[in-house]
Amino acid sequence: MSHYMAQKKLAVFDFDQTFVKEDTDSWAMKVRPEVQLKQIEPSACWTEYMQYVFEQVHQAGCTKEEMVEHMVRLVPFPGLGDALEAITRSGAMAIMVSDSNSVFIDAILQKQALRHYFSAIITNPAHCDERGQLQIQRCHAHSCPRCLPHAPNMCKGTLLKDYISANGPFSHVVYSGDGEGDACPSLALGSQDVVFARGGFRLAEALSASAELKATLHVIDFESLGSYLQSYFSV
C-alpha cells in the first residue's frame, strides 16, 4: 500500500438539510401549491409516495423545466463551495449519499457549478419520461434492521461500506449529516473518523445518546459547516 493511499481521506455528505438548507422532497411539493396531496400511509415507502407526488403535480401541468427551475432555487449552506475546493486541494475525495434523487441533486449542483467536486452521487435514481413526468426508483434493496423500518429504499451504512471497499482504503472519513438515515453509516465509522451532525436534528440526538459511536462527534450549526470542513481539510 502506498503512503498516499494510506493517507487518503473521504468526505461524505448527505444532501437534504445538510448540503442544502431545505428538504428537496418537501420543496418539490410546493411547486404547485394548489395540488391537494393525500397524506402518506404509515407503512408506505417514502420513495413510492414521492412517485405519487410527481404524478399529481405533472397532472396539474408541472413540466420538467418548471420542476428544475423550482428546485435550483435551493442553495448550499455558506462556505460549502470553498470547503469542497479545500477537500479537493488536500487530495481527499468527496461523495454524496442521499435519500433525495439524482435529478434534484444534479440540477442543484450543476446550477452551483459544484458537481465536478464529487466522485460519486449515491441516491435514488430518477429521470423524466417522454411526457416530462419525473420517475423515481428505490436506490437499492437491503436488509439492514436499523434502516428498514424508516428507509426500505436505502441503507446508507451499506452503501458507504461498499463504496469504501471499492475505492479505499481511506485513513479518515468525515461524515456530514442531519437525519435518522445518517445514523447507520455514522455508527459504522472508527475512532479516527469524524461526524458533523446538524444541531437540533435527529442525527445529533441519536448519536449523542449512543454508546456505539466510535467516531468523534461535533454537533454544530450548519451555517458554520463549511468553515469547519475548510479547517479540517486544510491541516
C-alpha positions in Angstrom: 0.0 0.0 0.0 1.4 3.4 -1.0 1.8 6.2 1.6 -0.7 8.3 -0.5 -3.4 5.6 -0.4 -2.9 5.1 3.4 -3.4 8.9 4.0 -6.3 9.4 1.6 -9.3 11.0 3.3 -13.0 10.8 2.3 -15.6 13.5 2.8 -19.2 12.2 2.8 -22.2 14.5 2.6 -25.9 14.0 3.0 -27.8 16.4 0.8 -31.2 17.4 2.2 -30.9 19.8 5.2 -27.1 19.1 5.2 -25.7 20.4 1.9 -28.8 22.5 1.1 -30.8 24.1 3.8 -34.2 22.6 2.8 -35.6 19.1 2.2 -35.8 18.7 -1.6 -38.9 16.4 -1.4 -40.8 18.9 0.8 -39.7 21.7 -1.6 -40.9 19.7 -4.6 -44.4 19.5 -3.1 -44.6 23.3 -3.2 -44.1 23.6 -6.9 -47.8 23.6 -7.4 -49.4 24.7 -4.1 -52.9 24.3 -5.4 -52.4 20.5 -5.7 -54.1 18.7 -2.8 -51.8 15.7 -1.8 -53.0 12.8 0.3 -51.0 12.0 3.5 -48.5 9.2 3.3 -49.6 5.9 4.9 -47.6 5.0 8.0 -46.4 1.7 6.4 -45.6 3.2 3.0 -42.2 3.7 1.5 -41.3 7.4 1.1 -39.9 6.8 -2.4 -43.2 5.4 -3.7 -45.0 8.4 -2.0 -42.8 10.8 -4.0 -43.7 9.0 -7.2 -47.3 9.7 -6.3 -46.4 13.4 -5.7 -44.7 13.7 -9.1 -47.7 12.2 -10.8 -50.0 14.6 -9.2 -48.0 17.8 -10.0 -47.5 16.5 -13.5 -51.2 16.1 -14.0 -51.6 19.7 -12.7 -49.4 20.8 -15.6 -46.0 21.0 -14.0 -43.3 20.4 -16.6 -39.7 19.1 -16.2 -38.4 22.6 -16.8 -40.7 24.1 -14.2 -39.7 21.5 -11.6 -36.0 22.0 -12.2 -36.4 25.8 -12.1 -38.2 25.4 -8.8 -35.5 23.1 -7.4 -32.5 25.2 -8.3 -33.7 28.0 -6.0 -32.3 25.9 -3.2 -28.8 26.9 -2.3 -26.0 25.2 -0.3 -25.1 26.3 3.2 -22.5 29.1 3.3 -18.9 28.1 2.5 -19.5 24.6 1.2 -18.1 25.5 -2.2 -14.9 26.7 -0.6 -14.9 23.6 1.6 -15.2 21.3 -1.5 -12.2 23.2 -3.0 -10.2 22.6 0.1 -11.2 18.9 0.1 -10.0 18.6 -3.5 -6.9 20.6 -2.9 -5.9 18.4 0.0 -6.1 15.2 -2.2 -9.2 13.9 -0.5 -12.3 12.6 -2.2 -15.9 13.8 -1.8 -19.1 11.8 -2.3 -22.8 12.4 -1.7 -25.0 9.7 -0.1 -28.6 11.0 -0.1 -32.2 9.9 0.0 -33.2 12.6 -2.4 -32.9 11.7 -6.1 -30.5 12.1 -9.0 -32.5 14.7 -10.9 -32.8 17.1 -8.0 -29.2 16.7 -6.8 -27.7 17.0 -10.3 -29.8 20.1 -11.1 -28.8 22.0 -7.9 -25.1 21.0 -8.1 -24.9 22.0 -11.7 -26.5 25.3 -11.0 -24.0 26.0 -8.3 -21.1 24.7 -10.5 -20.2 22.1 -7.8 -20.9 18.8 -9.5 -17.3 18.2 -10.6 -16.1 18.1 -7.0 -18.0 14.8 -6.3 -16.5 11.4 -7.2 -19.9 9.8 -6.7 -23.6 10.7 -6.1 -25.3 7.8 -4.5 -29.0 8.3 -4.3 -32.4 7.2 -5.7 -32.2 7.1 -9.5 -34.6 9.4 -11.3 -35.3 10.6 -14.8 -38.0 12.4 -16.7 -40.0 10.3 -19.1 -41.2 11.2 -22.6 -44.1 13.1 -21.1 -41.9 15.2 -18.9 -43.0 13.4 -15.7 -40.4 12.6 -13.1 -39.9 8.9 -12.4 -38.1 7.7 -9.3 -36.8 4.3 -8.2 -35.5 2.9 -4.9 -31.8 3.2 -4.6 -31.2 -0.5 -3.7 -32.6 -3.4 -1.8 -31.2 -4.1 1.7 -31.9 -6.0 4.9 -30.4 -3.6 7.5 -32.5 -3.9 10.6 -31.7 -0.3 11.6 -32.7 1.2 8.3 -35.6 -1.0 7.1 -38.3 0.5 9.3 -37.8 4.1 8.0 -35.9 3.6 4.7 -36.6 0.3 2.9 -35.2 2.0 -0.2 -31.7 2.8 1.2 -29.2 1.8 3.9 -26.5 4.5 3.8 -24.3 2.3 6.0 -24.3 -0.5 3.5 -23.8 1.9 0.6 -20.9 3.7 2.3 -19.2 0.4 3.2 -19.5 -0.8 -0.4 -18.0 2.5 -1.7 -15.1 2.3 0.7 -14.4 -1.3 -0.2 -14.3 -0.4 -3.9 -12.4 2.8 -3.6 -10.5 2.8 -0.4 -8.8 2.4 1.9 -9.2 5.8 3.5 -7.3 7.0 6.5 -10.1 9.2 7.7 -13.8 9.5 6.9 -15.6 12.8 7.6 -19.4 12.4 7.5 -21.8 15.4 7.5 -25.5 14.7 8.0 -28.6 15.5 9.9 -31.2 12.8 9.7 -32.2 9.4 11.0 -30.8 7.7 7.9 -27.3 9.1 8.7 -27.0 7.2 12.0 -26.3 3.9 10.4 -23.1 5.0 8.5 -22.0 7.2 11.4 -22.1 4.3 13.8 -20.0 2.2 11.5 -17.1 4.7 11.5 -14.0 4.2 13.5 -12.2 6.2 16.2 -10.1 8.0 13.6 -13.2 9.4 11.8 -15.3 12.5 12.3 -19.1 13.2 12.2 -20.5 16.6 11.8 -24.2 16.4 12.9 -26.6 19.3 12.5 -27.7 20.7 15.8 -31.4 20.2 16.7 -31.9 17.4 14.2 -32.3 13.6 14.6 -28.8 12.5 13.9 -27.3 14.7 16.6 -29.9 13.4 19.1 -29.3 9.7 18.1 -25.5 9.9 18.3 -25.4 12.0 21.4 -27.3 9.2 23.2 -25.4 6.3 21.6 -22.9 4.1 23.3 -21.9 2.6 20.0 -20.4 5.7 18.4 -16.6 5.5 18.0 -16.0 8.5 15.7 -15.5 12.0 17.1 -18.8 13.8 17.1 -19.3 17.5 16.5 -22.8 18.9 16.9 -22.9 22.2 15.1 -25.0 24.8 13.4 -24.6 24.0 9.7 -24.3 27.7 8.9 -20.7 27.0 10.0 -20.2 23.6 8.4 -18.3 25.0 5.5 -15.8 26.7 7.9 -15.3 23.5 9.9 -14.6 21.5 6.8 -12.2 24.0 5.4 -10.3 24.0 8.6 -10.2 20.2 8.8 -9.1 19.6 5.3 -6.5 22.5 5.4 -4.4 20.8 8.1 
